[in-house]
Amino acid sequence: MKIEKDNFNFSNNLKKISNCPEKVYVEGNLKLLKTVGIAVIGSRHNTSYGKRMCEFFTRELVKYGLTIISGMAEGIDTIAHKTCIANNGSTIAVLPCGLNRIYPKSNTELFQEILNHGGAVVSEYDSEVQADSKKFLERNRIVSGLSIGTLVIEAGYRSGTSVTARLTKEQKKKVFCVPSSLENYKGITCNKLIKEGAKLVTCIEDILNEFPEIKFTRKEFKVSNDLIEDEFLDVYNFLSYQPQYINDIAKKTENSISDAIYKLTMLELEGHIVQLPGKYYIRK
């Protein structure tokens, strides 16, 4: 469906950018264009660390009702869309091509999956237009334009992700970055953006607290203690949705550091908790 700029269904956030498209084509749930969303972006060739961080932050954003917006590229974009769908969230994919010329072709199935789960796919191009390098850059302004801010998970040197981050800043919106090891060549752009003023994030509150005007409500998903083995209950019951440092966990649960690490590792392997950068842990 073609949505003109003056149409009621057109995104209010997108209207505010200086180079707003005069029209967009939308397949799927039009209502998502009016929701509060955040862009989740990163490298096409992510590391396992990038995958974990993308899954964690996307899952948390979904629990607070945010729409996940990305570019349906391989790598971090794909992980963000799929994690959103797996957690019953809402997602918007923005394409650098017409809706009949899905790019990359490997994500044709993801395109349909997004639509089947109440998501939306957006393009400013006529249905048969094919992707090219210029259109990737044009697409990026729409990804950031639809969003209230952009979360950069992982990105290498001179990546397209850095362009989206720059466009986000030009649109006077917040850029958030997951910090990365100096040994991770896919973390170069994240660390550089943090040095240049992007917000370093280690937990979901680092993002939410930047928008005091929005009342976020968390959807709680309780795990029955019956699913937790008795020997791990002391550590699991101590953890919450606020990050806790390994030394504090050990001290407050009266475990040695080695015992606490063992229990945390087992809980993580069983999918009950998540480890964050810096030896912090939260419930999943």
C-alpha positions in Angstrom: 0.0 0.0 0.0 1.3 3.5 -0.9 1.2 6.0 2.0 1.6 9.6 1.0 3.4 12.0 3.4 0.2 13.8 4.2 -1.7 10.6 5.0 -2.9 10.0 8.6 -1.0 6.7 8.7 2.3 8.2 7.8 4.9 8.1 10.6 5.0 11.3 12.6 8.7 10.7 13.5 9.6 10.3 9.9 7.8 13.5 8.9 10.2 15.4 11.2 13.4 14.6 9.3 14.7 17.1 6.8 14.8 14.6 3.8 11.6 12.8 4.5 10.3 10.7 1.6 7.2 12.0 -0.1 5.7 8.5 0.1 6.4 5.0 1.4 5.1 1.6 0.4 4.0 -0.5 3.3 3.1 -4.2 3.4 1.7 -5.5 6.7 0.6 -3.7 9.8 0.2 0.0 9.1 -0.4 0.8 12.7 3.2 0.1 13.6 4.2 3.3 11.8 2.6 5.2 14.7 4.2 3.2 17.5 7.2 4.0 19.7 10.1 2.2 18.1 13.9 2.0 18.3 16.3 1.1 15.6 18.6 -1.9 16.4 21.4 -2.2 13.9 24.9 -3.6 13.4 27.3 -5.6 11.4 26.3 -8.0 8.6 29.1 -10.3 9.9 28.5 -10.3 13.6 30.5 -12.2 16.2 28.9 -14.5 18.8 29.2 -11.7 21.3 27.2 -9.4 19.0 24.5 -12.1 18.6 24.1 -12.5 22.4 24.0 -8.7 23.0 21.5 -8.2 20.1 19.2 -11.0 21.5 19.4 -9.6 25.0 18.7 -6.0 24.3 16.0 -6.8 21.6 14.3 -9.1 24.1 14.3 -6.4 26.8 13.1 -3.7 24.4 10.2 -5.9 23.4 9.2 -6.5 27.0 8.8 -2.7 27.4 6.6 -2.5 24.3 9.0 -0.9 21.9 8.7 -1.7 18.2 12.0 -3.0 16.8 13.1 -1.3 13.6 15.9 -2.5 11.4 17.0 -3.0 7.8 16.5 -6.8 7.3 20.1 -7.1 6.3 22.1 -10.2 7.2 23.7 -10.3 10.6 22.5 -8.1 13.4 19.5 -6.8 11.6 18.2 -10.3 11.0 18.9 -11.3 14.6 17.0 -8.3 15.8 13.9 -9.1 13.7 13.9 -12.8 14.6 14.4 -12.2 18.3 11.6 -9.7 18.2 9.3 -12.2 16.5 10.3 -15.0 18.9 9.3 -12.8 21.8 5.9 -11.8 20.4 7.1 -8.3 19.7 6.4 -5.9 16.8 9.0 -5.2 14.2 9.4 -3.0 11.1 11.9 -3.8 8.3 13.0 -1.1 6.0 14.2 -2.2 2.5 16.7 -0.6 0.1 14.6 -1.9 -2.8 11.0 -2.4 -4.0 8.7 -4.8 -2.1 8.8 -7.3 -5.0 12.6 -7.3 -5.1 13.5 -8.5 -1.6 17.2 -8.0 -0.6 19.0 -10.0 0.4 17.2 -12.9 -1.2 18.3 -15.1 1.6 15.8 -13.2 3.8 12.8 -13.8 1.6 11.5 -16.2 4.3 12.1 -13.6 7.0 10.1 -11.1 5.0 7.1 -13.4 5.1 7.7 -14.3 8.7 7.6 -10.6 9.7 4.3 -10.2 7.9 2.8 -13.4 9.4 3.6 -12.2 12.9 1.9 -8.8 12.5 5.0 -6.8 11.5 5.5 -4.4 8.6 7.9 -4.0 5.7 8.5 -0.5 4.4 10.2 0.9 1.3 10.2 4.3 -0.5 10.8 2.6 -3.9 8.3 1.2 -6.4 7.8 -2.5 -6.2 10.2 -3.6 -8.9 13.2 -1.4 -8.0 16.3 -3.3 -7.2 18.8 -2.5 -4.4 22.1 -0.7 -5.1 24.7 1.0 -2.9 23.0 4.4 -3.1 19.7 3.0 -1.9 21.3 1.4 1.2 22.3 4.9 2.4 18.9 6.3 1.5 17.3 3.4 3.4 19.3 4.2 6.6 17.7 7.6 7.0 14.3 5.9 7.2 15.4 3.3 9.7 16.6 6.1 12.0 13.8 8.4 11.0 11.1 6.0 12.1 12.8 5.6 15.5 13.1 7.5 18.7 16.8 6.5 18.9 19.3 4.0 17.5 21.0 1.1 19.3 24.2 0.0 17.7 25.1 -3.5 18.7 28.3 -4.2 16.8 30.0 -2.7 13.8 33.4 -2.7 12.1 35.5 0.1 10.6 33.7 2.2 7.9 30.5 0.3 8.2 27.0 1.3 6.9 26.0 1.2 10.6 28.1 4.3 11.3 26.2 6.1 8.6 22.9 5.3 10.3 24.4 6.5 13.6 25.5 9.8 12.0 22.0 10.2 10.5 20.5 9.6 13.9 22.6 12.4 15.4 21.7 14.7 12.5 18.0 14.0 13.3 18.8 15.1 16.9 18.0 11.7 18.3 20.0 9.5 20.8 22.6 7.0 19.7 23.2 4.1 22.1 26.1 1.7 21.8 27.0 -1.7 23.4 30.7 -1.4 24.4 33.1 -4.0 22.9 36.5 -5.5 23.6 39.4 -3.8 22.0 40.3 -7.2 20.5 37.0 -7.3 18.7 37.4 -5.8 15.3 33.6 -5.7 14.9 33.5 -3.4 18.0 35.6 -0.6 16.5 32.7 1.6 15.5 30.8 1.1 18.8 33.7 2.2 20.9 34.5 5.1 18.5 30.9 6.3 18.7 31.0 6.2 22.5 34.1 8.3 22.5 32.3 10.8 20.3 29.3 11.1 22.7 27.0 8.1 22.1 25.4 6.6 25.2 27.2 3.5 26.5 24.7 0.9 27.5 25.1 -2.1 29.7 21.4 -2.6 30.6 18.0 -1.7 29.3 17.6 1.1 31.8 20.4 3.0 30.2 18.1 3.4 27.2 14.8 3.9 28.8 16.0 6.5 31.2 16.9 8.8 28.3 13.1 9.1 27.5 11.5 10.3 30.8 8.6 11.6 28.8 7.5 8.1 27.8 5.9 5.8 30.4 7.3 2.4 29.7 5.6 -0.6 31.3 7.4 -3.9 31.5 5.6 -7.1 30.7 6.7 -9.7 33.4 7.4 -13.2 32.3 7.7 -15.3 35.5 9.7 -18.5 35.6 8.4 -21.2 37.9 10.9 -22.1 40.6 9.9 -25.7 40.0 12.1 -25.4 36.8 15.2 -24.4 38.8 17.3 -27.1 40.5 17.5 -26.8 44.2 21.2 -26.2 44.4 20.9 -23.1 42.1 17.8 -21.5 43.8 19.8 -19.3 46.2 21.5 -17.6 43.3 18.5 -17.5 41.0 16.2 -16.1 43.8 18.7 -13.3 44.5 18.9 -12.2 40.8 16.3 -9.8 39.4 15.9 -7.7 36.2 18.5 -5.3 37.5 22.1 -6.3 36.7 24.0 -7.7 39.6 27.8 -7.9 39.8 29.5 -11.3 40.3 31.2 -10.3 43.6 27.9 -9.0 45.0 26.1 -12.2 44.0 28.6 -14.4 45.7 28.7 -12.2 48.9 24.9 -11.8 49.3 24.2 -15.5 48.6 27.1 -16.6 50.8 28.8 -18.5 48.0 32.5 -18.6 47.2 33.3 -16.9 43.9 34.0 -20.3 42.2 30.7 -21.7 43.5 28.8 -18.6 42.3 30.4 -18.8 38.9 29.4 -22.5 38.6 25.8 -21.8 39.6 25.5 -18.8 37.3 27.0 -20.8 34.4 24.5 -23.6 34.8 21.6 -21.2 35.1 22.8 -19.4 31.9 23.2 -22.7 30.1 19.6 -23.6 31.1 18.3 -20.3 29.7 17.2 -18.8 33.0 19.6 -15.9 33.2 21.8 -13.7 31.0 25.4 -12.6 31.5 26.1 -9.0 30.6 29.4 -7.3 29.9 31.6 -6.8 33.0 30.5 -10.0 34.8 27.0 -8.7 35.5 24.0 -11.0 35.5 20.2 -10.6 35.2 17.2 -12.9 35.0 16.1 -13.7 31.5 
